[in-house]
Amino acid sequence: MQNPVDKKPADNRNLMIALLLSALVLVGYDYLRLRFSPPAEQTQETVQQAPAAAAPGAPTLNGDLSAVSSLSATPAGDVPHIGIKSSTFEGTLSLKGGRIDSLKLPDYKVSLKDQTPVTMFTTTGERVEFFEAGWLSDVTAAPNSDTVWSAGESDVLNSLTPDTPVTLTWDNGKGQVFQRSYILDAGSHTIRIIDGVTNQAEHPVRLAHYAQLHRAGYNKRESTFYNFNGLQAFFDSKHLTHSYEDIAKKGPFRESGRQGWVGVSDPYFLSALLPDQTNTQTAVFRNTKTAGADFYTLDLQGPAVVVEPGQYVENAYRLYVGPKKFSFLSAEKVGLDQVIDYGWYHIIAKMFFDALKGLHSVVGNWGVSIIIMTFILKLVMFPLATKSYRSMSEMKKLQPKMEQLRERYGEDREKLAQEMMALYRHHRINPMSGCWPMLIQIPIFFAFYKVILISFEFRQAPFVGWIHDLSVSDPYFVLPILMGLTMIVQQRLNPPAADPVQQKVLQFMPVMFTFMFLWFPAGLVLYWTTNSILSVSQQWWIMRRMGVK
């Protein structure tokens, strides 16, 4: 029977191993579920044949915004379109509803194999998303999703470009003339939009502006505990998130605030509305079912205003459509970078990202940056790790004496415990000291995991040779296997566990870790493998200096 004291050194060490293993199992389960779970049950036919119902009459200021949001059944070919063309955008602007119904990002490709541009807005296919806006009024006709706007002949013949903004107009025949201007800035992922109205009537009118992002068809695999994707809002320094499932089951949700943004987030890309930062805005997250399809809508409604006779009122806002790249998001200066959510480890993860970004600016390779960063972290923890490895080496040197104590006091547990503790005290060994480096690695591991998993910079970032994308798994499993081999070597350097069962569990761990890491992002496995190699090297060097074999 295993004596309690026999377990103390091994238990202390194995406690830390168990904590780390549990953390990895938690991460690994979610990542494997993300990789191998079936795709969302949304077919192309379902979306294409699922037009929303026509708006049931003019909505009121206090009415349901769902009345003004619809994916029109009118074929796209029957509606005039204006092209959108810049270095960052390719798409079309429909005169029906004045919506942006097609938008691609030519600088970013779907994958390394599929070199077609990433599609952000489209009204056909498995994933529908588009932008539209309008006005609400309880006293006059206001533009909505069915409104057919007018454009100048030159606007229709040309395209919306950084050099040629586009202005649409609509006269409601009741004395109000509405205008919408789209403005592109060269090299920017932001579209500036100005919605205005001139009241030519002899009486005042009350209006409220709204803007909407619509989404139908999403991949359930993309949203995980570690990487939220869905509808979000950031108002007055408060980040609010609503998953598609929650909106469908518990929605609609309503949020209000003055400064911030609302948006629809995917793993690496974002569509967001950046309203005027001086007035209180109300965001509504809701779900509607049309012909069997789920439509998710993010409504952003501004405060009601009274437009006096002869007065012109406008609402200026921005639409960001692009990658979740920190430099792009932070440049908007409305907290848009908060969409990059590193979770509980935000502070340390942000430090790692900034450090990796600085290294990348020097070496030009994200994989090399990870290796250098890992080396720097090992240098920082070198004193603590050295103390730990010295303690473990001393324990390994004591193995013959510990075996003698077991043979002498094997049946007397209390006496054996006393003698072993006396042996540790005599040689000034703290069995727990070998656990601290592993304990410290837990937050470091999670921080690296978050940085590599959700940071846009690692998407399709090559390393060397066969690794062309650090955000996906190693295609030939070279790094995970190398990591498993280093774990085996490190186990042989450590003092063996006294309990045979514990020995078998520890011997199985490299196999288990290797299997889990097969599907982890190559960037994360590169960090862990590099860390393991450096740890083995440091431990071997210390043991050699201490004369331990």
Buried (B, 14 or more C-beta within 10 A) or exposed (E): EEBEBBBBBBBBBBBBBEBBBEBBEEBBEBBBEBEEEEEBEBEEEBBBEBBBEEBEEBBEBEBBBBBBBBBBEBEBEEBBBBBBBBEBBBBBBBBBBBBBBBBBBBEBBEEEEEEEBBBBBBBEEBBBBBBBBBBBBBBBBBBBBBBBBEBEEEBBEBBBBBEBBBBBBBEBEBBBBBBBBBBBEEEBBBBBBBBBBBBEBEEEBBBBBBBBBBBBBBBBBBBBEBBBBBBBBBBEEEBBBBBBEBBBEEBBBEBEBEBBBBBBBBBBBBBBBBBBEEEBBBBBBBBBEBEEBBBBBBBBBBEBBEBEEEBEBBBEBBBBBBBBBBEBBBBBEBBBBBBBBBBEBBEBBBEBBEBBBEBBEEEEBBBBBBBBBBEEBBEEBEEEBBBBBBBBBBBBBBEEBBEEBBEEBEEEBEBBBBBBEEBBEEEEBBBBBBBBBBEBBBBBBBBBBBBBBBBBBBBBBBBEEEBBBBBBBBEEBBBBBBBBBBBBBBBEBBBBBBBEEBBEBBEEBBEBBBBBBBBBBBBBBBBBBBBBBBBBEBBBEBBEEEEBE
